[in-house]
Amino acid sequence: MGVGDEGVSAILLFGSRAREDNSRGSDTDLLLVSPPGTPQHKSIGHLSMFFYPWEKLAADARDGDLFVCHIVHEAKPVFDPLGQLDQLRSEFRLRTSYAREIAHARDLGWFLDRHAGALNSDVVVRRMVWCIRTILIARLAERGTPAFAPAALAMAAPSAADLLANRHQRRLDVTMRQRFRQYLMREGGPPALPGEATFEDYRAFFVQTGNKVGLQTIERGVRLSEDDDDYYR
């Protein structure tokens, strides 16, 4: 059964509050199965809502998408009269390789390492944690043992434990930058672009490689760094 045009057909809680390992500052993450259209993400304070059409979720499940992997492993239904969470679980298949996801996280990581000073600090911290989590989750998924809880990821990569523990930090400091660079060198691999690569070089590279998170980071990070007062209202 799918979703029609009448509105949201399911609401699923996922992330730390579904795992019950949330802490102060944790978001409430909700997936809302929505009518056909483009997936959207909206945040209101600590409420983070992901609107996905059923057809997209089902296709991504068959493709082994890591976001859907998160949902099928940890989500709890808040409203699910059609049993779509169970359907999604039956559709999901892990891939043997997540090299593309790892490459996207690595490339974004090196961009952040080189251009953090020109971006909004909060965006940089969030994206650094995203890069680390994506690399770790992708590698665990390749082994057939995906995990998403910070404690489980820290066990898989002790060198990233401090960075994951500070995932709610809003301001970037020297220690975090150094540890992030060390993590990239150890786990991510060498940068794809030379050290003198500019914003525009990275923008073109992210377009070429289909790195949507990289492009969003450039656009959002620059915009917010120009207007930090609005961002923190």
Secondary structure, 3 states (H helix, E strand, C coil): CCCCCCCCCEEEEECHHHHCCCCCCCCEEEEEEECCCCCEEEEECCEEEEEEEHHHHHHHHHCCCHHHHHHHHHCEEEECCCCHHHHHHHHCCCCCCCHHHHHHHHHHHHHHHHHHHHCCHHHHHHHHHHHHHHHHHHHHHHCCCCCCCHHHHHHHCHHHHHHHHCCCCCCCCHHHHHHHHHHHHHHHCCCCCCCCCCHHHHHHHHHHHCCHHHHHHHHHHHHHHCCHHHHCC
